[in-house]
Amino acid sequence: MFSIHGTGIGGGIVIGRARVLESRQRDVPRYRLGPAQLESELSRLETAIEVVRAELFALAEHLPADGPAEARALLDVHAMILDDPLLAQAARDAIREHLWNAEWAFSAQAGHLAAQFEEFEDEYLRERGRDVQQVAERVIRVLSGSTAGSKVSAETAIFVAEDISPADMLSLRSAIGFGIDLGGTTSHTAILARSMNVPAVVGLGHASRLVLDDDWLILDGEAGLVIVAPDETVLAEYRHRQAAGELERERLKRLLHVPTATVDGVKVGLFANIERPEEAERALAAGAEGVGLFRTEFLFMNRRDLPDEDEQFEAYRAAVAAMQGRPVTIRTLDVGADKAVPALGGTAPQNPALGQRAIRYCLAEPQVFLAQLRAILRASAFGNARLLLPMLAHSHEIDQALRLVDLAKGQLRGRGLAFDERLPVGGMIEVPAAALTAGLFVRKLDFLSIGTNDLIQYTLAIDRSDHEVASLYEPFHPAVLRLIGMTIRTARKAGTPVAVCGEMAGDWAATRLLLGMGLTEFSMHPASLLRVKQEILRADASKLAPRVSRLLASDDPLRVRALLARLVEDA
């Protein structure tokens, strides 16, 4: 018996037999062609690309009605990568110029393109390099005479692999769990597993080499743990945990329509974070009172052109309409040097995290920004929309953004298009400078939203995706907690609504802490809503406040952890 640790994607605990899928790491043949073979080799590559394209299309067309909402979008991303000139055309050019065989030419170009993604600091962008490799693997499989995807299995099993593409995952519908060597929380594999509500652990390292076919596995999607060949004692313990987890999930469903308020009567708003319009309905079904963060980057990423105003409007309108009058907070484009948008061009600076990103990017590209502002304003005519500005740090950034909002309104008036004249405009607190000057923000903006992911990163100077320093990423560091508490107090004193929309909001272990700080608006992944709701219903905010004040007064991280543990234990 031994255990392997990775990153849990959720879904609970599953116990079953392992099925180890073929590694995508294969020896790709390399040889030179004769001049007479050139055209036939180009034709062979085109045929392989067409086969993969047809398979992706067939999978998209035959998705089950109750299938994950993200599935079609992820398949579309792989289809776009397949047609990307930096991949397909570059491979054709390599065949013509160097007389390489198609397998080597395509593999080499995929490796080159994936390496470019690896240079980005942003976790989401780095994971897109893995998508490139997955697409390349499918093409190379066809070129080598194999099928483009994994074989559909009727077995009820936990599938273990170095990597699994979204297309292959959709073929493994009998899976009760996935254990993946590669990837992180933002990989498309993780996104799809979460959407399918299948327990998964990613970032396992070498699990596909250590696990054997037919091994008994315990996969804990919450703890990020895979136990291989467990003994009877461990099996019994995890079967008990599994049953308890299933019972707890059934109990949580009973809270769906219960009003969210603490024991002492403090009403709390629970909102959902979404990335695509189709996720709005799922958020409603999970009990969300609205959308606290609608990330709009999906419209801009993984494409060679920019979405026009009308395309953006349709996406925003769909989300706003789906929420049936509930608030939908739409964040403006949060990209920059660390989240490349090919259509906008530009090169990455030496330190992308501190470069031209988010609101800085938008203000530097006013025409792109104005198109998005007009689209959001137009969508506001169809429901309860709010506009959120990311990564603010300076007063003049707020002033410039608000002037552009006014300009966009004037342009729409000139075109005779309807919008909410009083559209609320808020700002994200993601850098220490913003938290320390929150008083300025509440005077200029209608609401605030604390993005804890970036706030932690910038406060501690830690990139949590960098494995060499990830252990230093501490959400409950005293400095981080004081910045959050300071922001909440400042907003409440001014009567300005304030929410937390980072991962801390969905961490039930932090719920009582945030309540004790005075937070009454949480926004999180829909899957976390009911667990957090349970903590709120059990909490007494009036009793938590003095205890949290003592916690925030401490400079000692260990003492902070101890006091936090007591808050949780007293639940």
Stockholm file with secondary structure:
# STOCKHOLM 1.0

chainA/1-571         MFSIHGTGIGGGIVIGRARVLESRQRDVPRYRLGPAQLESELSRLETAIEVVRAELFALAEHLPADGPAEARALLDVHAMILDDPLLAQAARDAIREHLWNAEWAFSAQAGHLAAQFEEFEDEYLRERGRDVQQVAERVIRVLSGSTAGSKVSAETAIFVAEDISPADMLSLRSAIGFGIDLGGTTSHTAILARSMNVPAVVGLGHASRLVLDDDWLILDGEAGLVIVAPDETVLAEYRHRQAAGELERERLKRLLHVPTATVDGVKVGLFANIERPEEAERALAAGAEGVGLFRTEFLFMNRRDLPDEDEQFEAYRAAVAAMQGRPVTIRTLDVGADKAVPALGGTAPQNPALGQRAIRYCLAEPQVFLAQLRAILRASAFGNARLLLPMLAHSHEIDQALRLVDLAKGQLRGRGLAFDERLPVGGMIEVPAAALTAGLFVRKLDFLSIGTNDLIQYTLAIDRSDHEVASLYEPFHPAVLRLIGMTIRTARKAGTPVAVCGEMAGDWAATRLLLGMGLTEFSMHPASLLRVKQEILRADASKLAPRVSRLLASDDPLRVRALLARLVEDA
#=GR chainA/1-571 SS CEEEECEECCSCEEEEEEEECCCSCCCCCCCBCCGGGHHHHHHHHHHHHHHHHHHHHHHHHTCCTTSCTHHHHHHHHHHHHHHCIIIIIHHHHHHHHHCBCHHHHHHHHHHHHHHHHHTCSSHHHHHHHHHHHHHHHHHHHHHTTSCSSCCCCCSCCEEEESCCCHHHHHHCTTCSEEEESSCCTTSHHHHHHHHHTCCEEECCSSHHHHCCTTCEEEEETTTTEEEESCCHHHHHHHHHHHHHHHHHHHHHHTTTTSCCBCTTCCBCEEEEEESSTTHHHHHHHTTCSSEEEEECGGGTSSCSSCCCHHHHHHHHHHHHHHTTTSCEEEECCCCBTTBCCGGGCCCCCSCGGGSSBTHHHHHHSHHHHHHHHHHHHHHGGGSCEEEEECSCCCHHHHHHHHHHHHHHHHHHHHHTCCCCTTCCEEEEECSHHHHHTHHHHHHHCSEEEECHHHHHHHHHTCCTTCTTTGGGCCTTCHHHHHHHHHHHHHHHHHTCCEEECSGGGGCHHHHHHHHHHTCCEEEECGGGHHHHHHHHHHCCHHHHHHHHHHHHTCCCHHHHHHHHHHHHHTC
#=GC SS_cons         CEEEECEECCSCEEEEEEEECCCSCCCCCCCBCCGGGHHHHHHHHHHHHHHHHHHHHHHHHTCCTTSCTHHHHHHHHHHHHHHCIIIIIHHHHHHHHHCBCHHHHHHHHHHHHHHHHHTCSSHHHHHHHHHHHHHHHHHHHHHTTSCSSCCCCCSCCEEEESCCCHHHHHHCTTCSEEEESSCCTTSHHHHHHHHHTCCEEECCSSHHHHCCTTCEEEEETTTTEEEESCCHHHHHHHHHHHHHHHHHHHHHHTTTTSCCBCTTCCBCEEEEEESSTTHHHHHHHTTCSSEEEEECGGGTSSCSSCCCHHHHHHHHHHHHHHTTTSCEEEECCCCBTTBCCGGGCCCCCSCGGGSSBTHHHHHHSHHHHHHHHHHHHHHGGGSCEEEEECSCCCHHHHHHHHHHHHHHHHHHHHHTCCCCTTCCEEEEECSHHHHHTHHHHHHHCSEEEECHHHHHHHHHTCCTTCTTTGGGCCTTCHHHHHHHHHHHHHHHHHTCCEEECSGGGGCHHHHHHHHHHTCCEEEECGGGHHHHHHHHHHCCHHHHHHHHHHHHTCCCHHHHHHHHHHHHHTC
//
